[in-house]
Amino acid sequence: QVQLIESGGGLVQAGGSLRLSCQASRHMFSNFPMGWFRQAPGKEREFVAAITWIGDMTFYGDSVKGRFSISFDRAKNKLALQMNSLKPDDTGVYYCAAGPSRPDVRSGSSYRYWGQGTQVTVSS
């Protein structure tokens, strides 16, 4: 069993920053990759970022490259997403997700476990 709980969402002005956290209920070495997805009202789920256990390889969606950074604290079993230079288009519900491993880390179908999401709203 894996439980994922997101936190850190909120309201921020364009150009600001937020740091999201995803607390996992157990050691996650067998449930990687882990990643972040987001979904705005009326839009499809969008890949944001992912990280692997071996090698700490990171992947980012085109719309967030250079602005977001994903990391994982193994001691605390906590996934983080640092979001800088936020834009109104970044608004949405952000979901933490965990493996098991599948070929495409950018696909939501590659993840078995999901958090309930945390709202991020970026004002103009």
N, C-alpha and C positions, 0 to 999 in steps of 0.2 A: 504494500500500500504506500502511495505517495500522495501527500497533501502539499499544495502550493498556495501560499497566501501573499498577494501583492499588497504593496503599500507605497506611499510617497506621491500619489497623484494629487492634483489640485488645479487651481487657476493661476495662470501666469501670463504676463504680457509678452507680446512678440519680442524676440531677442533675449528673453530670459532663459533660465535653466531650471531643471528639475532632476532629481535623482530618484528613480524607482527601485524598489527592493522586492525580491521574491524569496520568502522564507520557506525552505523545504523541511519536511517532517522527518527526514532520514538522510543518511549518507547517500549521495547521488551518483556514485561512481558507476553504478549499473544502469543509470537512467539518463544517460547523455546521448545525443547533444541536448542542451537546454537552449531555450530561445524566447524571444519576445515577438508577439504579434499585436496588431492593433486593428480596430474596426470603428469606422465612423458611421453614424446613422445613415441607412440606405446604401451603404457601400460594402464592397466585398472585404473580407479579411485580408490584411496586408502583412507580409513578412517584414520584420523590423531588424532583428539581429539574432545571431546564434553563436554558441561557443561549444567546442569539443572538449572532452576530458583529456585525451591524449594530445599533447602539443599545444593546448590552449589556442587552437585556431579559431579565428573569429570571422564572421560573415555578416554583411550588412545589406539592407535594401538600398537600392539606388537613391531613393529620396532622402536618406538619412546619413549617407556616407560623409565623413568629415565632420559631422555634428554630434553623432551619438557614439557611445562607447560601452560595450558590454564586458562584464567581468564576473568571476565567480570566486567566492571565498570558501575554500574547502573546509577550513576549520569551523566556520559558522554555518555551512550548508546554505549559503545565501547568494542568490544571483542578483546582480545590480545592472541598471541601465542608466548611465549618465547622459542626459539630454541637454545639449547646449544650442544656442542660437535658434530657439524654438520659433516655429512659424504657425500661423493659424491652421494650415493644412495638417499639422501634427495632432490636431485635436482628435480625440477618440478614446475608446476604452482599450487599455493596454493589458494584454494577457501574458502571463508567464506559462511556459510549456516545457515538458520534459519528455525524453525519449520513450522507448528504446531506439537505438540507432536505426536509421533508414537511409537509403541512398541520397535523398534530397533534403537537406536541412532547411531549405527555403519553403517547403511544403508543409502545411498544417497537418496533413494526413500522416506525416512521419512522426508525430508526437502522440503519446498515449495519455499523458496527464496534463491537466490544465487548471490554472487558478480561476477565480471568479472575476478577476479583472479590477482595474483601478482607473478612474476617469481622469483624463488629462484634457484641460481646456486652455487653449492659447488664444488670447484676445488680440485684436488688431491694434 
